[in-house]
């Protein structure tokens, strides 16, 4: 995609180019912006769902989130010798809030419907337009707390037999002889056949192959994230970013499907040039409600 001379953007494809008028949004998969180097002895947790080829081998999983723990459980169940390496002192599990569910008003007071973040924090995360106006230091601190690595409670029984090493992190990795030697922070080493990285992603939109260097120069960025304004619009007029790249501007809710409602409405209002009013919903949302009601018996 090239930098525009007008409000139109030109998206080049291998066999053709397409002129996109007025508005364009980017919500590309994280694989393109993930800072995970390609290597035969390394893979990302989101890129591999079938682990049969690793049966009978030794494998190290780095990370303590759902992706790491679920991948480790699946690998172990297919006959792989797995060790999970966790930087933290323990693995966090997301237990159901059974007690609060007995008192729905109390649960709603503590947790917002998107259910992203701890009690209280989730209400700030669920209001991106409020969250984005908090001081940057508070945004960063709350953002980290809201998406700390954790595993679903239903997964814990399947991880009981896993070897989980805590308070360790990898300081170096040396390939050799078809294996990888990992040196950990305590000086010990692990020699494995494969390393699976499930440590999350560092967003960097300059890694999008379809954004030209000329266009990137026009986009204001902070640590790889685009700086976005109302309607997820970047510093290039008419160019919008959704999903994980929008998290720096609108908070951690943008990393989850739960943030799609806010993102879609904000983008629609911006593109249509409408200002939110106190009366009723927008026509787009009204149409959605009408369709749902028509399906009811």
ChimeraX commands (.cxc) that place a marker at each C-alpha (Angstrom):
marker #1 position 0.00,0.00,0.00 radius 0.5
marker #1 position 1.41,3.36,-1.02 radius 0.5
marker #1 position 1.13,6.75,0.59 radius 0.5
marker #1 position -1.89,8.61,-0.80 radius 0.5
marker #1 position -1.87,11.93,-2.59 radius 0.5
marker #1 position -5.58,12.21,-1.92 radius 0.5
marker #1 position -7.90,10.38,0.47 radius 0.5
marker #1 position -7.61,7.27,-1.69 radius 0.5
marker #1 position -5.11,4.47,-1.04 radius 0.5
marker #1 position -3.64,2.11,-3.60 radius 0.5
marker #1 position -3.25,-1.49,-2.49 radius 0.5
marker #1 position -0.85,-3.46,-4.70 radius 0.5
marker #1 position -1.24,-7.19,-5.19 radius 0.5
marker #1 position 1.16,-9.55,-6.98 radius 0.5
marker #1 position -0.93,-9.47,-10.16 radius 0.5
marker #1 position -2.75,-6.16,-9.90 radius 0.5
marker #1 position -3.34,-3.02,-7.92 radius 0.5
marker #1 position -6.60,-1.83,-6.40 radius 0.5
marker #1 position -7.55,1.77,-5.68 radius 0.5
marker #1 position -9.47,2.00,-2.42 radius 0.5
marker #1 position -11.42,5.23,-2.15 radius 0.5
marker #1 position -11.96,7.33,0.96 radius 0.5
marker #1 position -11.49,4.86,3.79 radius 0.5
marker #1 position -9.44,1.76,4.47 radius 0.5
marker #1 position -9.15,-0.29,7.64 radius 0.5
marker #1 position -6.40,-2.70,8.59 radius 0.5
marker #1 position -7.11,-5.69,10.79 radius 0.5
marker #1 position -4.52,-8.11,9.56 radius 0.5
marker #1 position -3.58,-11.31,11.37 radius 0.5
marker #1 position -0.97,-11.00,14.09 radius 0.5
marker #1 position 1.31,-13.37,12.22 radius 0.5
marker #1 position 2.47,-10.54,9.95 radius 0.5
marker #1 position 3.42,-8.26,12.83 radius 0.5
marker #1 position 4.64,-10.89,15.27 radius 0.5
marker #1 position 8.28,-10.46,16.14 radius 0.5
marker #1 position 9.05,-14.17,15.92 radius 0.5
marker #1 position 12.04,-15.02,13.76 radius 0.5
marker #1 position 11.60,-17.91,11.31 radius 0.5
marker #1 position 13.63,-20.94,12.29 radius 0.5
marker #1 position 13.32,-24.68,11.73 radius 0.5
marker #1 position 13.75,-25.36,15.43 radius 0.5
marker #1 position 11.25,-22.79,16.62 radius 0.5
marker #1 position 7.57,-22.09,16.12 radius 0.5
marker #1 position 4.85,-19.84,17.50 radius 0.5
marker #1 position 2.00,-21.25,19.59 radius 0.5
marker #1 position -0.63,-19.79,17.27 radius 0.5
marker #1 position 0.90,-21.29,14.11 radius 0.5
marker #1 position 0.70,-24.99,14.91 radius 0.5
marker #1 position -2.40,-26.91,15.95 radius 0.5
marker #1 position -1.36,-30.49,15.12 radius 0.5
marker #1 position 1.61,-31.84,17.07 radius 0.5
marker #1 position 1.72,-35.43,15.90 radius 0.5
marker #1 position 5.05,-34.89,14.16 radius 0.5
marker #1 position 6.70,-34.20,17.54 radius 0.5
marker #1 position 5.75,-37.56,19.09 radius 0.5
marker #1 position 8.69,-39.15,20.92 radius 0.5
marker #1 position 10.74,-35.94,20.97 radius 0.5
marker #1 position 11.79,-33.48,23.68 radius 0.5
marker #1 position 10.26,-30.04,23.48 radius 0.5
marker #1 position 10.39,-26.85,25.53 radius 0.5
marker #1 position 7.41,-24.51,25.71 radius 0.5
marker #1 position 8.23,-20.94,26.72 radius 0.5
marker #1 position 5.33,-19.02,28.26 radius 0.5
marker #1 position 2.60,-19.25,30.90 radius 0.5
marker #1 position -0.56,-18.19,29.09 radius 0.5
marker #1 position -3.41,-20.19,27.61 radius 0.5
marker #1 position -1.54,-20.79,24.35 radius 0.5
marker #1 position 1.54,-22.15,26.13 radius 0.5
marker #1 position -0.32,-24.34,28.59 radius 0.5
marker #1 position -2.84,-25.76,26.13 radius 0.5
marker #1 position -0.12,-26.47,23.57 radius 0.5
marker #1 position 1.97,-28.20,26.23 radius 0.5
marker #1 position -0.99,-30.34,27.29 radius 0.5
marker #1 position -1.75,-31.35,23.71 radius 0.5
marker #1 position 1.90,-32.17,23.05 radius 0.5
marker #1 position 2.16,-34.28,26.19 radius 0.5
marker #1 position -0.99,-36.17,25.23 radius 0.5
marker #1 position 0.58,-37.06,21.86 radius 0.5
marker #1 position 3.66,-38.60,23.45 radius 0.5
marker #1 position 6.01,-35.61,23.57 radius 0.5
marker #1 position 8.35,-35.02,26.52 radius 0.5
marker #1 position 7.46,-31.43,27.41 radius 0.5
marker #1 position 8.86,-28.87,29.82 radius 0.5
marker #1 position 7.12,-25.52,30.31 radius 0.5
marker #1 position 9.45,-22.64,31.17 radius 0.5
marker #1 position 7.77,-19.86,33.15 radius 0.5
marker #1 position 9.36,-16.56,34.15 radius 0.5
marker #1 position 6.87,-15.93,36.97 radius 0.5
marker #1 position 6.90,-17.62,40.36 radius 0.5
marker #1 position 3.74,-19.60,39.57 radius 0.5
marker #1 position 1.12,-20.26,36.91 radius 0.5
marker #1 position -2.09,-18.24,37.21 radius 0.5
marker #1 position -5.42,-20.01,36.67 radius 0.5
marker #1 position -8.70,-18.31,35.84 radius 0.5
marker #1 position -11.20,-19.88,38.21 radius 0.5
marker #1 position -14.97,-19.38,37.69 radius 0.5
marker #1 position -16.47,-16.77,39.99 radius 0.5
marker #1 position -19.15,-19.13,41.38 radius 0.5
marker #1 position -19.81,-17.08,44.49 radius 0.5
marker #1 position -20.39,-13.86,42.59 radius 0.5
marker #1 position -22.76,-15.51,40.14 radius 0.5
marker #1 position -25.19,-16.01,43.00 radius 0.5
marker #1 position -25.34,-12.22,43.34 radius 0.5
marker #1 position -25.47,-10.82,39.77 radius 0.5
marker #1 position -25.67,-7.14,40.89 radius 0.5
marker #1 position -22.38,-7.52,42.78 radius 0.5
marker #1 position -20.74,-9.28,39.85 radius 0.5
marker #1 position -21.84,-6.51,37.48 radius 0.5
marker #1 position -20.46,-3.94,39.90 radius 0.5
marker #1 position -17.03,-5.58,39.90 radius 0.5
marker #1 position -16.77,-6.90,36.35 radius 0.5
marker #1 position -17.84,-5.34,33.04 radius 0.5
marker #1 position -19.54,-7.62,30.46 radius 0.5
marker #1 position -16.44,-8.05,28.22 radius 0.5
marker #1 position -14.79,-9.65,31.27 radius 0.5
marker #1 position -11.27,-8.50,30.37 radius 0.5
marker #1 position -9.19,-7.60,33.42 radius 0.5
marker #1 position -9.53,-7.91,37.16 radius 0.5
marker #1 position -12.33,-6.56,39.34 radius 0.5
marker #1 position -12.72,-2.82,38.87 radius 0.5
marker #1 position -10.08,-2.65,36.14 radius 0.5
marker #1 position -12.42,-4.45,33.74 radius 0.5
marker #1 position -14.82,-1.46,33.82 radius 0.5
marker #1 position -12.07,0.87,32.62 radius 0.5
marker #1 position -10.93,-1.61,29.96 radius 0.5
marker #1 position -14.53,-1.99,28.75 radius 0.5
marker #1 position -14.69,1.78,28.06 radius 0.5
marker #1 position -11.93,2.44,25.53 radius 0.5
marker #1 position -12.86,6.09,25.03 radius 0.5
marker #1 position -12.37,6.63,28.77 radius 0.5
marker #1 position -9.31,4.40,28.99 radius 0.5
marker #1 position -7.48,6.27,26.22 radius 0.5
marker #1 position -7.73,9.57,28.12 radius 0.5
marker #1 position -6.02,8.23,31.25 radius 0.5
marker #1 position -2.38,9.24,31.83 radius 0.5
marker #1 position -0.06,7.10,29.73 radius 0.5
marker #1 position 1.65,5.57,32.76 radius 0.5
marker #1 position -1.70,4.41,34.15 radius 0.5
marker #1 position -2.78,3.03,30.78 radius 0.5
marker #1 position 0.40,0.98,30.51 radius 0.5
marker #1 position 0.15,-0.34,34.06 radius 0.5
marker #1 position -3.52,-1.30,33.81 radius 0.5
marker #1 position -3.02,-2.73,30.34 radius 0.5
marker #1 position -0.34,-5.12,31.60 radius 0.5
marker #1 position -2.48,-6.20,34.56 radius 0.5
marker #1 position -5.52,-6.81,32.37 radius 0.5
marker #1 position -3.79,-9.30,30.09 radius 0.5
marker #1 position -1.38,-11.10,32.42 radius 0.5
marker #1 position -0.60,-14.67,31.31 radius 0.5
marker #1 position -3.09,-17.17,32.70 radius 0.5
marker #1 position -4.69,-20.50,31.89 radius 0.5
marker #1 position -8.34,-21.50,31.93 radius 0.5
marker #1 position -9.39,-23.51,34.97 radius 0.5
marker #1 position -10.67,-26.40,32.85 radius 0.5
marker #1 position -7.13,-26.89,31.53 radius 0.5
marker #1 position -5.41,-27.38,34.90 radius 0.5
marker #1 position -6.22,-31.13,35.30 radius 0.5
marker #1 position -4.62,-31.76,31.91 radius 0.5
marker #1 position -1.45,-29.97,33.05 radius 0.5
marker #1 position -1.03,-31.89,36.32 radius 0.5
marker #1 position 1.58,-34.24,34.84 radius 0.5
marker #1 position 3.49,-31.55,32.98 radius 0.5
marker #1 position 6.95,-30.52,34.07 radius 0.5
marker #1 position 6.55,-26.81,34.76 radius 0.5
marker #1 position 9.70,-24.90,35.73 radius 0.5
marker #1 position 9.03,-21.49,37.28 radius 0.5
marker #1 position 11.28,-18.50,38.03 radius 0.5
marker #1 position 13.34,-19.22,34.93 radius 0.5
marker #1 position 13.73,-17.58,31.54 radius 0.5
marker #1 position 15.83,-18.32,28.48 radius 0.5
marker #1 position 19.01,-16.27,28.14 radius 0.5
marker #1 position 20.38,-17.93,24.99 radius 0.5
marker #1 position 19.58,-20.60,22.42 radius 0.5
marker #1 position 22.21,-22.43,20.38 radius 0.5
marker #1 position 21.23,-24.85,17.58 radius 0.5
marker #1 position 23.42,-27.81,16.83 radius 0.5
marker #1 position 23.18,-31.44,15.83 radius 0.5
marker #1 position 19.50,-31.15,14.97 radius 0.5
marker #1 position 18.67,-29.90,18.47 radius 0.5
marker #1 position 18.63,-26.67,20.44 radius 0.5
marker #1 position 20.54,-25.97,23.65 radius 0.5
marker #1 position 18.76,-23.49,25.90 radius 0.5
marker #1 position 20.62,-21.69,28.66 radius 0.5
marker #1 position 18.34,-20.53,31.45 radius 0.5
marker #1 position 18.66,-17.62,33.84 radius 0.5
marker #1 position 19.88,-19.89,36.66 radius 0.5
marker #1 position 22.76,-21.16,34.52 radius 0.5
marker #1 position 21.26,-24.59,33.83 radius 0.5
marker #1 position 20.78,-25.88,30.31 radius 0.5
marker #1 position 18.16,-27.84,28.40 radius 0.5
marker #1 position 18.83,-29.73,25.17 radius 0.5
marker #1 position 15.60,-30.23,23.21 radius 0.5
marker #1 position 14.46,-31.10,19.71 radius 0.5
marker #1 position 12.18,-28.12,19.37 radius 0.5
marker #1 position 11.26,-24.87,21.12 radius 0.5
marker #1 position 7.73,-23.52,21.03 radius 0.5
marker #1 position 7.43,-19.80,21.77 radius 0.5
marker #1 position 4.11,-18.83,23.35 radius 0.5
marker #1 position 5.27,-15.53,24.82 radius 0.5
marker #1 position 2.92,-13.16,23.04 radius 0.5
marker #1 position 3.61,-10.64,20.32 radius 0.5
marker #1 position 5.27,-7.29,19.98 radius 0.5
marker #1 position 3.22,-5.29,17.49 radius 0.5
marker #1 position 5.18,-3.52,14.77 radius 0.5
marker #1 position 3.17,-2.36,11.77 radius 0.5
marker #1 position 6.37,-1.78,9.78 radius 0.5
marker #1 position 6.44,-5.58,9.40 radius 0.5
marker #1 position 3.25,-5.51,7.34 radius 0.5
marker #1 position 4.54,-6.43,3.88 radius 0.5
marker #1 position 1.78,-4.45,2.14 radius 0.5
marker #1 position 2.60,-1.10,3.77 radius 0.5
marker #1 position 5.16,0.77,1.70 radius 0.5
marker #1 position 8.04,2.60,3.33 radius 0.5
marker #1 position 6.69,5.84,1.96 radius 0.5
marker #1 position 3.33,5.27,3.67 radius 0.5
marker #1 position 4.93,4.18,6.94 radius 0.5
marker #1 position 6.81,7.48,7.08 radius 0.5
marker #1 position 3.45,9.25,7.16 radius 0.5
marker #1 position 2.04,7.16,10.03 radius 0.5
marker #1 position 2.82,8.37,13.53 radius 0.5
marker #1 position 3.92,5.37,15.59 radius 0.5
marker #1 position 4.91,4.54,19.16 radius 0.5
marker #1 position 6.95,1.40,19.74 radius 0.5
marker #1 position 5.55,-0.15,16.57 radius 0.5
marker #1 position 1.91,0.77,17.28 radius 0.5
marker #1 position 0.11,3.38,15.17 radius 0.5
marker #1 position -1.17,6.40,17.07 radius 0.5
marker #1 position -4.90,6.42,16.45 radius 0.5
marker #1 position -7.59,9.01,16.95 radius 0.5
marker #1 position -11.37,8.90,16.88 radius 0.5
marker #1 position -12.69,6.05,14.77 radius 0.5
marker #1 position -9.31,4.24,14.85 radius 0.5
marker #1 position -7.97,6.64,12.24 radius 0.5
marker #1 position -4.21,6.98,11.92 radius 0.5
marker #1 position -2.26,10.13,11.09 radius 0.5
marker #1 position -2.89,9.25,7.44 radius 0.5
marker #1 position -6.39,10.48,6.74 radius 0.5
marker #1 position -8.75,7.63,5.87 radius 0.5
marker #1 position -6.40,4.86,7.06 radius 0.5
marker #1 position -7.72,2.97,10.10 radius 0.5
marker #1 position -6.21,0.16,12.19 radius 0.5
marker #1 position -8.26,-2.36,14.17 radius 0.5
marker #1 position -7.35,-5.29,16.39 radius 0.5
marker #1 position -4.06,-5.61,18.28 radius 0.5
marker #1 position -2.41,-2.61,16.53 radius 0.5
marker #1 position -5.11,-0.41,18.12 radius 0.5
marker #1 position -4.30,-1.55,21.67 radius 0.5
marker #1 position -1.80,1.26,22.36 radius 0.5
marker #1 position -4.45,3.88,21.62 radius 0.5
marker #1 position -7.62,2.20,22.91 radius 0.5
marker #1 position -6.44,-0.29,25.49 radius 0.5
marker #1 position -6.21,-4.08,25.88 radius 0.5
marker #1 position -9.86,-4.70,24.97 radius 0.5
marker #1 position -8.82,-4.28,21.31 radius 0.5
marker #1 position -6.81,-7.51,21.53 radius 0.5
marker #1 position -9.97,-9.58,22.07 radius 0.5
marker #1 position -13.10,-10.45,20.11 radius 0.5
marker #1 position -15.00,-8.75,22.93 radius 0.5
marker #1 position -13.73,-5.42,21.60 radius 0.5
marker #1 position -15.24,-5.91,18.15 radius 0.5
marker #1 position -18.54,-4.23,19.05 radius 0.5
marker #1 position -16.89,-0.99,20.12 radius 0.5
marker #1 position -14.45,-1.07,17.20 radius 0.5
marker #1 position -17.15,-1.65,14.55 radius 0.5
marker #1 position -19.42,1.09,15.86 radius 0.5
marker #1 position -16.58,3.61,16.23 radius 0.5
marker #1 position -15.29,2.89,12.75 radius 0.5
marker #1 position -18.77,3.11,11.25 radius 0.5
marker #1 position -19.52,6.44,12.94 radius 0.5
marker #1 position -16.22,7.86,11.73 radius 0.5
marker #1 position -16.60,6.71,8.14 radius 0.5
marker #1 position -20.20,7.89,7.93 radius 0.5
marker #1 position -19.21,11.18,9.50 radius 0.5
marker #1 position -21.81,10.85,12.24 radius 0.5
marker #1 position -21.53,12.29,15.71 radius 0.5
marker #1 position -22.90,10.08,18.51 radius 0.5
marker #1 position -26.18,11.44,19.83 radius 0.5
marker #1 position -28.14,10.81,23.02 radius 0.5
marker #1 position -31.17,9.62,21.11 radius 0.5
marker #1 position -31.34,5.98,20.15 radius 0.5
marker #1 position -28.91,3.86,18.17 radius 0.5
marker #1 position -27.43,4.38,14.78 radius 0.5
marker #1 position -29.26,2.97,11.74 radius 0.5
marker #1 position -26.65,0.21,11.36 radius 0.5
marker #1 position -27.22,-0.99,14.92 radius 0.5
marker #1 position -30.99,-0.60,14.60 radius 0.5
marker #1 position -30.94,-2.85,11.55 radius 0.5
marker #1 position -29.02,-5.48,13.51 radius 0.5
marker #1 position -31.53,-5.41,16.35 radius 0.5
marker #1 position -34.41,-5.65,13.89 radius 0.5
marker #1 position -32.95,-8.74,12.26 radius 0.5
marker #1 position -32.46,-10.44,15.63 radius 0.5
marker #1 position -36.03,-9.71,16.62 radius 0.5
marker #1 position -37.35,-11.09,13.36 radius 0.5
marker #1 position -35.67,-14.42,14.08 radius 0.5
marker #1 position -37.40,-14.80,17.40 radius 0.5
marker #1 position -40.59,-16.92,17.40 radius 0.5
marker link #1:1,2 radius 0.2
marker link #1:2,3 radius 0.2
marker link #1:3,4 radius 0.2
marker link #1:4,5 radius 0.2
marker link #1:5,6 radius 0.2
marker link #1:6,7 radius 0.2
marker link #1:7,8 radius 0.2
marker link #1:8,9 radius 0.2
marker link #1:9,10 radius 0.2
marker link #1:10,11 radius 0.2
marker link #1:11,12 radius 0.2
marker link #1:12,13 radius 0.2
marker link #1:13,14 radius 0.2
marker link #1:14,15 radius 0.2
marker link #1:15,16 radius 0.2
marker link #1:16,17 radius 0.2
marker link #1:17,18 radius 0.2
marker link #1:18,19 radius 0.2
marker link #1:19,20 radius 0.2
marker link #1:20,21 radius 0.2
marker link #1:21,22 radius 0.2
marker link #1:22,23 radius 0.2
marker link #1:23,24 radius 0.2
marker link #1:24,25 radius 0.2
marker link #1:25,26 radius 0.2
marker link #1:26,27 radius 0.2
marker link #1:27,28 radius 0.2
marker link #1:28,29 radius 0.2
marker link #1:29,30 radius 0.2
marker link #1:30,31 radius 0.2
marker link #1:31,32 radius 0.2
marker link #1:32,33 radius 0.2
marker link #1:33,34 radius 0.2
marker link #1:34,35 radius 0.2
marker link #1:35,36 radius 0.2
marker link #1:36,37 radius 0.2
marker link #1:37,38 radius 0.2
marker link #1:38,39 radius 0.2
marker link #1:39,40 radius 0.2
marker link #1:40,41 radius 0.2
marker link #1:41,42 radius 0.2
marker link #1:42,43 radius 0.2
marker link #1:43,44 radius 0.2
marker link #1:44,45 radius 0.2
marker link #1:45,46 radius 0.2
marker link #1:46,47 radius 0.2
marker link #1:47,48 radius 0.2
marker link #1:48,49 radius 0.2
marker link #1:49,50 radius 0.2
marker link #1:50,51 radius 0.2
marker link #1:51,52 radius 0.2
marker link #1:52,53 radius 0.2
marker link #1:53,54 radius 0.2
marker link #1:54,55 radius 0.2
marker link #1:55,56 radius 0.2
marker link #1:56,57 radius 0.2
marker link #1:57,58 radius 0.2
marker link #1:58,59 radius 0.2
marker link #1:59,60 radius 0.2
marker link #1:60,61 radius 0.2
marker link #1:61,62 radius 0.2
marker link #1:62,63 radius 0.2
marker link #1:63,64 radius 0.2
marker link #1:64,65 radius 0.2
marker link #1:65,66 radius 0.2
marker link #1:66,67 radius 0.2
marker link #1:67,68 radius 0.2
marker link #1:68,69 radius 0.2
marker link #1:69,70 radius 0.2
marker link #1:70,71 radius 0.2
marker link #1:71,72 radius 0.2
marker link #1:72,73 radius 0.2
marker link #1:73,74 radius 0.2
marker link #1:74,75 radius 0.2
marker link #1:75,76 radius 0.2
marker link #1:76,77 radius 0.2
marker link #1:77,78 radius 0.2
marker link #1:78,79 radius 0.2
marker link #1:79,80 radius 0.2
marker link #1:80,81 radius 0.2
marker link #1:81,82 radius 0.2
marker link #1:82,83 radius 0.2
marker link #1:83,84 radius 0.2
marker link #1:84,85 radius 0.2
marker link #1:85,86 radius 0.2
marker link #1:86,87 radius 0.2
marker link #1:87,88 radius 0.2
marker link #1:88,89 radius 0.2
marker link #1:89,90 radius 0.2
marker link #1:90,91 radius 0.2
marker link #1:91,92 radius 0.2
marker link #1:92,93 radius 0.2
marker link #1:93,94 radius 0.2
marker link #1:94,95 radius 0.2
marker link #1:95,96 radius 0.2
marker link #1:96,97 radius 0.2
marker link #1:97,98 radius 0.2
marker link #1:98,99 radius 0.2
marker link #1:99,100 radius 0.2
marker link #1:100,101 radius 0.2
marker link #1:101,102 radius 0.2
marker link #1:102,103 radius 0.2
marker link #1:103,104 radius 0.2
marker link #1:104,105 radius 0.2
marker link #1:105,106 radius 0.2
marker link #1:106,107 radius 0.2
marker link #1:107,108 radius 0.2
marker link #1:108,109 radius 0.2
marker link #1:109,110 radius 0.2
marker link #1:110,111 radius 0.2
marker link #1:111,112 radius 0.2
marker link #1:112,113 radius 0.2
marker link #1:113,114 radius 0.2
marker link #1:114,115 radius 0.2
marker link #1:115,116 radius 0.2
marker link #1:116,117 radius 0.2
marker link #1:117,118 radius 0.2
marker link #1:118,119 radius 0.2
marker link #1:119,120 radius 0.2
marker link #1:120,121 radius 0.2
marker link #1:121,122 radius 0.2
marker link #1:122,123 radius 0.2
marker link #1:123,124 radius 0.2
marker link #1:124,125 radius 0.2
marker link #1:125,126 radius 0.2
marker link #1:126,127 radius 0.2
marker link #1:127,128 radius 0.2
marker link #1:128,129 radius 0.2
marker link #1:129,130 radius 0.2
marker link #1:130,131 radius 0.2
marker link #1:131,132 radius 0.2
marker link #1:132,133 radius 0.2
marker link #1:133,134 radius 0.2
marker link #1:134,135 radius 0.2
marker link #1:135,136 radius 0.2
marker link #1:136,137 radius 0.2
marker link #1:137,138 radius 0.2
marker link #1:138,139 radius 0.2
marker link #1:139,140 radius 0.2
marker link #1:140,141 radius 0.2
marker link #1:141,142 radius 0.2
marker link #1:142,143 radius 0.2
marker link #1:143,144 radius 0.2
marker link #1:144,145 radius 0.2
marker link #1:145,146 radius 0.2
marker link #1:146,147 radius 0.2
marker link #1:147,148 radius 0.2
marker link #1:148,149 radius 0.2
marker link #1:149,150 radius 0.2
marker link #1:150,151 radius 0.2
marker link #1:151,152 radius 0.2
marker link #1:152,153 radius 0.2
marker link #1:153,154 radius 0.2
marker link #1:154,155 radius 0.2
marker link #1:155,156 radius 0.2
marker link #1:156,157 radius 0.2
marker link #1:157,158 radius 0.2
marker link #1:158,159 radius 0.2
marker link #1:159,160 radius 0.2
marker link #1:160,161 radius 0.2
marker link #1:161,162 radius 0.2
marker link #1:162,163 radius 0.2
marker link #1:163,164 radius 0.2
marker link #1:164,165 radius 0.2
marker link #1:165,166 radius 0.2
marker link #1:166,167 radius 0.2
marker link #1:167,168 radius 0.2
marker link #1:168,169 radius 0.2
marker link #1:169,170 radius 0.2
marker link #1:170,171 radius 0.2
marker link #1:171,172 radius 0.2
marker link #1:172,173 radius 0.2
marker link #1:173,174 radius 0.2
marker link #1:174,175 radius 0.2
marker link #1:175,176 radius 0.2
marker link #1:176,177 radius 0.2
marker link #1:177,178 radius 0.2
marker link #1:178,179 radius 0.2
marker link #1:179,180 radius 0.2
marker link #1:180,181 radius 0.2
marker link #1:181,182 radius 0.2
marker link #1:182,183 radius 0.2
marker link #1:183,184 radius 0.2
marker link #1:184,185 radius 0.2
marker link #1:185,186 radius 0.2
marker link #1:186,187 radius 0.2
marker link #1:187,188 radius 0.2
marker link #1:188,189 radius 0.2
marker link #1:189,190 radius 0.2
marker link #1:190,191 radius 0.2
marker link #1:191,192 radius 0.2
marker link #1:192,193 radius 0.2
marker link #1:193,194 radius 0.2
marker link #1:194,195 radius 0.2
marker link #1:195,196 radius 0.2
marker link #1:196,197 radius 0.2
marker link #1:197,198 radius 0.2
marker link #1:198,199 radius 0.2
marker link #1:199,200 radius 0.2
marker link #1:200,201 radius 0.2
marker link #1:201,202 radius 0.2
marker link #1:202,203 radius 0.2
marker link #1:203,204 radius 0.2
marker link #1:204,205 radius 0.2
marker link #1:205,206 radius 0.2
marker link #1:206,207 radius 0.2
marker link #1:207,208 radius 0.2
marker link #1:208,209 radius 0.2
marker link #1:209,210 radius 0.2
marker link #1:210,211 radius 0.2
marker link #1:211,212 radius 0.2
marker link #1:212,213 radius 0.2
marker link #1:213,214 radius 0.2
marker link #1:214,215 radius 0.2
marker link #1:215,216 radius 0.2
marker link #1:216,217 radius 0.2
marker link #1:217,218 radius 0.2
marker link #1:218,219 radius 0.2
marker link #1:219,220 radius 0.2
marker link #1:220,221 radius 0.2
marker link #1:221,222 radius 0.2
marker link #1:222,223 radius 0.2
marker link #1:223,224 radius 0.2
marker link #1:224,225 radius 0.2
marker link #1:225,226 radius 0.2
marker link #1:226,227 radius 0.2
marker link #1:227,228 radius 0.2
marker link #1:228,229 radius 0.2
marker link #1:229,230 radius 0.2
marker link #1:230,231 radius 0.2
marker link #1:231,232 radius 0.2
marker link #1:232,233 radius 0.2
marker link #1:233,234 radius 0.2
marker link #1:234,235 radius 0.2
marker link #1:235,236 radius 0.2
marker link #1:236,237 radius 0.2
marker link #1:237,238 radius 0.2
marker link #1:238,239 radius 0.2
marker link #1:239,240 radius 0.2
marker link #1:240,241 radius 0.2
marker link #1:241,242 radius 0.2
marker link #1:242,243 radius 0.2
marker link #1:243,244 radius 0.2
marker link #1:244,245 radius 0.2
marker link #1:245,246 radius 0.2
marker link #1:246,247 radius 0.2
marker link #1:247,248 radius 0.2
marker link #1:248,249 radius 0.2
marker link #1:249,250 radius 0.2
marker link #1:250,251 radius 0.2
marker link #1:251,252 radius 0.2
marker link #1:252,253 radius 0.2
marker link #1:253,254 radius 0.2
marker link #1:254,255 radius 0.2
marker link #1:255,256 radius 0.2
marker link #1:256,257 radius 0.2
marker link #1:257,258 radius 0.2
marker link #1:258,259 radius 0.2
marker link #1:259,260 radius 0.2
marker link #1:260,261 radius 0.2
marker link #1:261,262 radius 0.2
marker link #1:262,263 radius 0.2
marker link #1:263,264 radius 0.2
marker link #1:264,265 radius 0.2
marker link #1:265,266 radius 0.2
marker link #1:266,267 radius 0.2
marker link #1:267,268 radius 0.2
marker link #1:268,269 radius 0.2
marker link #1:269,270 radius 0.2
marker link #1:270,271 radius 0.2
marker link #1:271,272 radius 0.2
marker link #1:272,273 radius 0.2
marker link #1:273,274 radius 0.2
marker link #1:274,275 radius 0.2
marker link #1:275,276 radius 0.2
marker link #1:276,277 radius 0.2
marker link #1:277,278 radius 0.2
marker link #1:278,279 radius 0.2
marker link #1:279,280 radius 0.2
marker link #1:280,281 radius 0.2
marker link #1:281,282 radius 0.2
marker link #1:282,283 radius 0.2
marker link #1:283,284 radius 0.2
marker link #1:284,285 radius 0.2
marker link #1:285,286 radius 0.2
marker link #1:286,287 radius 0.2
marker link #1:287,288 radius 0.2
marker link #1:288,289 radius 0.2
marker link #1:289,290 radius 0.2
marker link #1:290,291 radius 0.2
marker link #1:291,292 radius 0.2
marker link #1:292,293 radius 0.2
marker link #1:293,294 radius 0.2
marker link #1:294,295 radius 0.2
marker link #1:295,296 radius 0.2
marker link #1:296,297 radius 0.2
view
